[in-house]
């Protein structure tokens, strides 16, 4: 395993298992943030229309000189743009801001009640038209996925959810595994709210790694796709220095036991406005 490690999605597309998320990276900082990550070897960038930084992401990609086919770019449709027509318009606007001909993964950002099945039809059309390499969802619980399954023609390739040792969402991850949907972790470090946890500190000491590196390794060993965010180049480097060690079964169990239902983001049944 290394930064080139990719996971095959249910439609045959490959996604780098470790990427960079840019949620809450200000528009004026995102160009440098993404540029540094690409220099270090990141090839997977996750943004969204809601983040307000797609233009900077796109410019950093263009200025990097890295061939487009070597990069994996994700963006998402926001809640007030859902519905069949509006989602297609939102996608076109995202492509324009990114300066790209296609994205690799397009996601429904939240399961807006009574809207997401219709929005999904728009994503299916975008996929069939070749404008995105894969389509998926974000913040869907198992019951949202079941609702979607009743009308979908194409199954989601990815479900991107809040996931970290203190919020493991086991019902949803189990459903995804059983239905061939890859799980991607956002806020994979729990927004750094418990990096001083004694269990993490002890395990980190054992492997001579930081608590953040231990958590990222935990995600990878559970076969999750993981997109830690950092605007700091040195922290970005640390976040990718997770392929030179492996957590043993006992340490994986200790981390699994940190589950406490602690959310740092919104609950999917109450999508943000």
SULQUISUL-V221548 format. One record per residue. PSI is psi in radians with two decimals (999 if undefined). D_CENTER is the distance of its C-alpha to the mean C-alpha in Angstrom with 2 decimals. Layout:
psi:d_center
PSI:D_CENTER
PSI:D_CENTER
This chain:
psi:d_center
2.39:18.72
-2.95:17.83
-0.33:15.49
-0.08:16.51
2.22:15.44
2.70:13.71
2.34:12.94
2.22:14.80
2.99:13.45
-0.16:16.16
0.16:17.43
-0.21:17.98
2.55:15.30
2.39:13.93
2.30:10.47
2.31:10.64
-0.43:9.52
2.23:9.08
-2.99:7.75
2.18:8.28
2.56:6.81
0.48:9.91
2.34:10.21
0.25:13.97
2.04:14.89
2.59:18.20
-0.62:19.04
-0.27:21.84
-0.26:19.83
-0.53:16.78
-0.84:18.99
-0.69:20.07
-0.85:16.75
-0.68:15.18
-0.79:18.62
-0.78:18.88
-0.75:15.59
-0.65:16.77
-0.67:20.17
-0.37:18.97
0.00:17.40
2.48:13.69
0.11:13.10
2.03:9.41
2.26:8.69
2.05:6.14
-2.96:8.70
2.68:10.42
-0.66:14.16
-0.47:14.39
-0.35:13.51
0.40:16.71
0.32:15.87
-0.64:15.25
-0.78:18.79
-0.65:18.44
-0.85:15.33
-0.71:17.44
-0.72:20.50
-0.69:19.04
-0.83:17.95
-0.74:21.46
-0.22:23.28
-0.43:21.65
0.03:23.74
2.31:21.17
2.40:21.72
-0.66:19.22
-0.22:18.96
-0.08:17.73
2.66:14.57
2.03:11.31
2.22:10.35
2.42:7.99
3.08:9.53
2.68:10.42
2.28:13.85
2.92:15.05
-0.61:17.31
0.10:20.60
0.27:20.01
2.86:19.70
2.82:22.42
-0.93:23.40
-0.80:24.95
-0.64:22.98
-0.65:19.56
-0.67:21.08
-0.72:22.51
-0.71:19.26
-0.81:17.68
-0.69:20.80
-0.68:20.62
-0.78:17.06
-0.74:18.32
-0.82:21.38
-0.68:19.70
-0.36:17.53
0.53:20.75
2.77:19.30
-0.41:20.91
2.83:17.79
2.84:14.00
-0.52:12.31
2.25:9.96
2.28:10.90
2.57:9.69
2.11:12.02
-0.73:10.70
2.64:13.07
1.37:15.78
2.13:18.74
2.42:21.80
0.00:24.02
-0.59:21.85
-0.54:18.76
-0.65:20.92
-0.69:22.50
-0.70:19.32
-0.64:18.12
-0.64:21.44
-0.75:20.61
-0.67:17.35
-0.71:19.54
-0.77:22.06
-0.70:19.75
-0.81:18.66
-0.50:22.34
-0.02:23.38
0.34:21.24
-0.24:19.40
2.49:15.90
-0.44:15.42
2.74:13.28
2.65:12.51
-2.92:10.53
2.92:10.04
2.43:8.24
0.47:10.36
2.23:12.82
3.01:15.21
-0.62:17.40
-0.53:20.09
-0.71:18.06
-0.63:17.12
-0.73:20.85
-0.78:21.91
-0.70:19.83
-0.45:21.25
-0.45:24.72
-0.15:24.47
2.59:21.72
-0.51:23.02
2.31:19.81
2.55:17.43
2.47:13.68
-0.50:12.07
2.53:8.70
1.98:8.26
2.02:5.19
2.76:7.53
2.16:9.04
2.20:10.05
3.02:12.43
-0.50:16.04
-0.03:17.60
1.63:15.47
-0.16:14.92
0.93:15.11
-0.60:17.23
-0.74:18.61
-0.73:15.34
-0.60:14.07
-0.79:17.62
-0.80:17.72
-0.79:14.64
-0.74:16.30
-0.40:19.58
0.25:18.44
0.42:16.51
2.15:13.05
2.46:10.32
2.26:8.40
2.32:4.81
2.08:5.49
2.76:5.29
0.89:8.77
-0.28:9.13
0.24:12.58
0.60:13.68
0.61:14.25
0.43:16.88
-0.30:19.14
0.59:20.54
-0.20:20.37
0.20:24.16
2.32:24.22
-0.61:27.18
-0.80:25.50
-0.73:22.76
-0.76:25.53
-0.78:27.73
-0.71:25.27
-0.74:24.23
-0.73:27.95
-0.71:28.58
0.03:26.24
0.81:26.85
2.78:23.20
2.77:21.67
-0.66:20.18
-0.74:16.74
-0.66:17.22
-0.80:18.37
-0.75:15.32
-0.71:12.93
-0.69:15.53
-0.78:15.57
-0.84:11.95
-0.71:12.88
-0.33:16.16
0.07:14.81
0.46:13.09
2.64:9.52
2.43:6.76
2.34:6.12
1.17:5.27
2.50:8.53
2.36:10.14
2.41:13.77
-0.09:16.38
2.15:18.86
-0.68:19.47
-0.69:20.96
-0.68:18.12
-0.72:15.71
-0.77:18.33
-0.74:18.49
-0.40:14.79
-0.07:15.28
1.12:18.66
0.22:17.60
0.06:19.03
0.26:22.64
2.85:22.87
2.29:22.20
2.34:22.36
2.95:25.28
-0.66:25.37
-0.72:27.08
-0.62:24.51
-0.72:21.66
-0.72:23.83
-0.71:24.44
-0.68:20.76
-0.56:20.37
-0.05:23.32
-0.16:21.66
2.21:20.27
0.05:21.68
0.36:19.68
1.89:18.78
2.46:16.35
-0.19:15.44
-3.00:14.11
2.73:15.80
2.36:16.79
-0.41:15.51
-0.16:19.24
1.25:19.84
2.48:17.29
2.61:17.90
999:20.41
